[in-house]
Amino acid sequence: MLKTFVRDSAIYGMLRILTSGMGVLLLPLYTRLLRPAEYGVVDLVTISSAILTTIVTVEIAQGMARYYASAQSPEERAGYASTTFWFTAGAFSLVVAAVSIAAPQLSRLVASDERFATAIRIASLAVAGQAMLYVVLTALRYALRPWSYAVGSLVFSAASISGAVLFVRTFRMGVEGVFLAQATACALALAVALFLSHGDVGFHFDFPRCRQMLSFSAPLVLSSIGVLSAAYADRFSVRSVLTIAALGVYAVGARLASAVAVAINAFQTALSPLIYRHHAEPGAPRQIERIFRWFVAGTTTVVVFVGAFAGELTRILAGADYQSAAAIVFFLALASVLSNLYLFAPGLWIANRTSTIAMLNITFAVCSFTLNLLVVPRFGIRGAAIVSCVVAFCGFTVQLRLAQRFYHVPYHWPGMIGAAVLLVLFALVVSPLGALPSGALGLVGRAAIFLFFSGGLVLILVGREELRILLASVKELRLKAASNKPVGLSE
């Protein structure tokens, strides 16, 4: 399990670095060509679409993931994948038709203006394409074919970049161009992914398997809505309490904070299928705990980096109109890590306690909305970001405690507590960072702060002994590679 995890994490990690790098390239393009209010519309439509997708598809892709990995034959796996694909396609055909009719009303709801009606119609096509692409990529992922998954994902990212340059920069289509680029990219990537699936997704619909998957996934709909509502409560609160332009600034801060998603996605994409397959093995809990410590060490190092250099990152990637986003980058990056730690508390999922998961997620979504409505009017977007951190931490703590009853993982509690204390101390340092000069002296100060806190996190979570073993292994690999180096090229 550990060997496969490391291999797949490396593939998914490199993939995430490439696709996230392409996404970062889009940020300066959008922030230079879209006003904060327009960027806010893009963000609000995007997050609303995520909740809509959960409701429309009844989370059937999660049901496919649950049964696909344990299927005994290629025909059985193809039955699950094909059924999920056509269920998703049929559901979204109805959504696209409904949105095309109600687009003016939806535009007024989003931006108090009907001028975004065409953009919303195009967005519905893009969301439908993304939902179907997600099904095919999930099938490739749970078939343990990371290279095929990578190709499909890269095609989507490259086409998104090309489309954005063409429609947003060249043709100056604004918000419409953003969604048209996404819809075009989805169509191209979906064609490639279907080809790479080697017939796993065909023209077959199995009603018994559909019922089986829906019986598993339907209880998760409320859970997923709770997760998304908790994740996006800050955005909805900023929009309702402040302005659509403030939401645009907040969305830029979230985009800058998403650098930590590189590490998160690499671990998440590789780990989930392996836990389902190997959780019953005797050494699995110990391996999960070890991976957990490395995960937290790696991701919090990225969190500290973006927190230390948030001002510089915002100036370079977003520009003056979005500079106030720098104050929220650290908190949003940390919230992103905390909200994904449930991966390492799999007890409730393994025990199929989906109703418990749903109850927890809905509870914390309500708490998030309530706290945001209380905090945002007084503290603005910074208050919303801090609330996201607090709710994510409480959610993980409660879920971890419950999950331990069904699947015990021997966590190293002193290291977890030490890391939490260090991150709280860094949070107290984040505000004074803005007082550092913007020149070379300020960069040196930020670098020193980053090295101090990131080094402390690694030592607390990983420990000197594991670091020593890792460095020895790297040295051994380098020596082995050097000994196998062909001669004659430099001679």
N, C-alpha and C positions, 0 to 999 in steps of 0.2 A: 504493500500500500504506500509506504513512504517513498520508495523509489519511483513508483508511477506518479505520485503526487509531485515530486520534485521535477520530473521530466515535463509533465503537463503544465505545471506552474511556470516553468521556463518558457514554454511555447506561448501560453496565454499571457504571460507577463510581457514578452517581447511584442506580442500582438497588441496588447493594451497600450504599450508605450507608443507604438506606431500610430494607432488609431487616435489616441489622446493627443499626440503631437499634431495630427491633422486637425483635430478639433480646436486646439489652441491657435492654430493658424487662422481659423475662422473668426476668432474673437476680435482681433484688431480690424478685420474687414467689416464685421458687423458694427462695432462701436464707432467706427469712422463714418459709416454710411447710414446708420440708423440712429435716430434720436432716442434718448432714454425711454420715452413713452412708447416708441415703436418696438424697442427691444423688450419692454415690459409686456407688450401684446404677444410677442413671440414666446416669451417664457410662460405667460398665463395659459395660452393655448396649448403649449407643450405639456404642462403639468396636468391640465384638465383632461387632456387626451390620455394620459397614463391611467387616470382613474376610470375614464370611460372604457378603455380597453379591458381593464379588470372586470368591469360589470358585464360588458358585451360577450366576452369569451368565457365567462364563468370560470376563469382560471384553469381551463381544461389542459393547458400546456403543463401545468404542475401535475395533473393526473397522468399525462403521458410520461413525464419524467419519472414518476413513481413506479410505473409498470414497465416502461420500456427497458430499463436497466436489468430487470429480472426476467425478461422474456426469454423463452427457451429456444426460439427458432427465428431465423430471418423473416419468415412469413408473419409470425406473431408481432415482431417489432414493426414491420411494414404496416400491419393492420392498425396498430396504435398511432403511428405517425400520420398515415393517410387520413384516418378518421379525424384526428385533431386538426389537420390542415384544412379539410373541407368544412368542418364545423366552423372554424374561424373565418374562412372566406365567406360562407353563407351569412353568418351573423353580421359581418361588416358590410356586406352589400346592402343590407337594410339601413345601417347607420349612414352610409354615404348618401343614400337616397333621402333620408330624413334631414341630414345636415344641409343638403343642397336646397331644400325648401325653406328651412328655418335660418339660413345664414344671416340675413339682415337682423333678425332679432338677436341672434347670438353675438353679432358684432356690437350691437348696442349694449348687451350685457357685459361684454369684455371691456370695451373701451368707450362706452357712451357715444358711439359714432358708428354709422353704417358703412363707412368707407372700407372696412376690413372684411366685408362679406365675401368677396371673391377669394381673399387669402384663406378664410375659414373653409370654404369649399375645397380648395386645393389641399389644405391641411388634412381634411378628412380622408382624402385619397392617400396621402403620405402615411397617416396613422394605420389605415387598412393594410398598406404594403408592409409596414414595420411589424405589424402583428403576425402576418403570414410568414415573413422572413424569420421572425423569432421562433416560430414553430419548427421550421426546417433546421435552423442553426442549433436549436435545443436537441433535436434528434441526432445531429452529428456529434454534439457534445456528449450525450449519454451513450452514444455508440463508441465512445473513446476514440474518436477520429479528429484530434485537435488540428491537424494540418488542413483538412477540408473546412473545418470551422473557421480557421484563420483566413483562408482564401476568400470565403464568402464575406467575412467581416471587412477585410481589406478592400474588396471591390466596393462595398457600400461606402466606406470612408473616403476612398479616392474619388468616387463618383460624386459624393456630397461636396467635397472641396471643389471639384471642377464645376459642378452645377452652380455653387454659390458664386464663384468667380464670374461665371457666364451671366447668370440671371440677376445677381445683386450688384456686382461691380460694373460689368459691361453694359447690360441693358437697363440698370438702375430701376429694377422692379420692386425694390423695397421689401416689405414683409411678404408680399406674394412670391417674390423670388426666392426667399428663404425656404418656403414650403414646397415650391416647385422643384428646387434642387433636391430636397429630401425625397419627394415622390419619385423623381427620375432615378435617384440612386437606389431606392428600394426595388424598383422594377428590374434594374440591371442585376443587383445582388441576388434577388430572388431567383432569377433565371439561372445564375451560376450555381447557387446553393442547391437548387433542384437537380441540376445536372450532376453535382458531386454527391448527391444522396444515393446514387446508384439504384434507383427504383424504390427506396424506402418510402417515398411519398409518391403514390400513384393514384389512379382513378378508382379508389375503393373506399367505401364507407361502411363501417361495421357498427350496427346499432347496439349490440350487446356490449362491445368494448366502449362505445361512447357512454353508455349508462354507467359502466364500471368506472371510467375516468371521472365522470361528472359527480358520481357519488363520493369520490375522494376529494375532488376539487371544490365542489359547491360550498361546503362549510368554510373553505379558505377565502371565499370572496369577501365576506365581512372582515376577515383577518387582513387581507391585502388592502382593502379600502382603509382599514384602520392604520396600517403601515404607511400607506401613501398620504393619508390625511395628516398623520403625525409628521411625516417628512415635509409636507408642503403647507402645513398650517401657518408657518411663518410667512410664506408667500401670499397666501390668501388673506392673512391678517394685514400685511403691509398694504396690499391692494385696497382692502376695505376701509382701513383706518387712515392711510396716507394717500398716495396717488399712484397712478400707473407708471409715472416717471420714477418714483421712488422704488417701485418694484423692478424697473429696469436696472437701476443701480444695484439693488440687492441681488438680482440675477447674475450680474457681472461678478459680484463677490463670490457667489456660489460657483460660478464657472472657474474662477481662479482657484478656489478651494478644491475643485475636483481633481487637482493633480494627485491627491491622495488616492483617488479611485483607480489609478494605475496598479498600485499594490493590492488594493482590495479586490479588484476584478480578477487579477491573476490567481489569488488564493481561492476566491469564491468559485470561479469557474472550474478549477481543478478539484477542489475539495469535496463539493457536494456529492457528485456521483460516487466518489471513493468511499465516503461515509456510508452511503446506502448499501454499497456492496460488501464492505469489510467491517462494519460496526460490531459484528458478532465474534470477530477474532479476538483471542485473549489479549494481544498487545495493542489493540486499536485505541483504547482510552489513553494510554500513556503516549502514543504517537500523536493523538489529537492535542494533548496538553503541550507537547513540545512544539508542534506546529503553531499552536496558539501564541506561545511566547515569542516565537520568531515573527509571527504576523504583527503582533502589537509593537514589537521593537521596530520593525521596518516601517509600518504605517505612521507611527507617532514621530519617527524621525522626519518623514516627509511633512507631517503637520507642523513640526517645529520650524522646518525650513521655510514653508510658505508663510508662517506667522512672523518669522524674523525679517523676511524680505517682502512683505506684503505691499509696502509703499512703492518699492521699485518695480515689482511685478505689475502693479496697477498702472503706474505711469507709462511703462513700456507697452503693455498689451491692451490697455483700455483708453487711456487718454484723460484729459483734464475733466471732461464732463462726468466721468465715473470715478474720480479720485476718492470720494468718500467711501467707496466699497472696500478700501484697504483696512478699515477698522473692523470688518466682520470676517475677514478671510480665515484667520486662525480658528475662530469659534465654529465656523461652518465646516472646516476641514476636520476638526476634532469630532463634531457631531456625526460626520460621515463615517468615521471609524467606529464610533460607539454604536451606531445604528446597525452595523454589520457584524458585531461580535456574536450575535445569536447563532452564527454558523458553528461556533465552538461549544454550543450548549444544545446538542441535537436530541436530547432526551424526549421532549414533547413531540418532535417530528417522528422519531423512531417508534414511539408508542401510539402514533396516529391520534394524538390529543389535539386535533385541529380546532375543536370548539373552544378549548382552553386558550389556544393561541389567538383565536379570533377575539375572545373576550378581553384578553390582555391588550391586544393592539387597539381595539376600539376604546378601551379605557384610557390608554395613554394618548390617543388622538384627541379625545375630549379634553383631557388635561392640557394638551398642547394648545388647542384653540383657546381655552379659557385663559391660560397664562399669557398667551400672546395678546389677547384683547385687553388684558390688564396692563401689560408692560409696554407694548408698542406705542400707545399714545404718549407716554411719558419719555421713553428712552429711544424711540425710533427704531431704525433698522438694526442698530447694535443690540438693543434689548431683545429683538426677535431672534438674533443669532445665538445669544446666550441662553435663551429659553430652549432652543433646539438642542443645545448641549446637555442641559439639565434633564430634559425629558428623555433623550436617548440614553443617558447614563442610568436613570431610574428604570427604564424599560428593560435594559439588558440585565440589571441586577436582579429584578424580580423574575425574569424568564430563566436566568441561570439557576436561581434557587429552586424553582419548580422542576427544571429539567434534570437536576441532579437526582431526583427521586426515581427517575425511570432509566437513566443511563449516566452512571457516575464517571466523571472525568476528574482525575487527581490534580486539580489546579495548584499552582505554587502561589499561595495567597500572599506571603511577604513580598514577593516580587510585584504582584498586581497592586498592592497597597502602595509600595514605594514608587511605582510608576505614576499612580494617580496623584500622589503628593507632588511629584516633580512637575507634572503637567499643570497642576493648580498654581505652583510657583511661577511657571512660565507665563500663565495667563495674567498674573499680576505684573509681569515684565512687559507684556505686549504693548500696553498704552504708552509707557515711557519711551518705547522704541521710536515713536514718531518725533520725539524731541532730538534724536540724533541727527547730525548734519547729513545732507544728501550726498556729499562728496566721498572721497576715498576714506576719510576718517570714519564716517558713518558706516560705510560698508565693512570696514575692519571691525568695528564694534558689533555690528550685527552678526558677522561671521564668528566672532568669539562667543557670543551668546548662543548661537546655533550649535557650535561644537561642544560647548559645556553641557547643554541640556540633552542633546542627542547622544553624546557619549555616555552620559549618566543613565539614560533610558536603556541603552544597549547593555551596559554593565549590570544594571539591576535585573533586567528581564532575561538576558541570555546567560550571563555569568562568564567569568574568566576561563573556566575549564572548557566550556563548549566553544568559546571563541578560539581558545588555543587549539582544540581539535580541528576546528574549521580551517584555521590558518595553516595547520600542518597538512591537511588534506589538499588545500589549494597549492601549497608548495610542492607536494608530491606529484600532483597533476602537471604542474609546470615542468618539473624535472623529467617526468615521463614523456611529455610532449617534446621537450628539447632533445631527449635521447633518440626519439623517433624521427627527428627532423631530417629530411633528405639533404644530402650534401651535393656540392657541385654548382649550386646556383650562385653563391657568392665567391666561389673560387674560380 
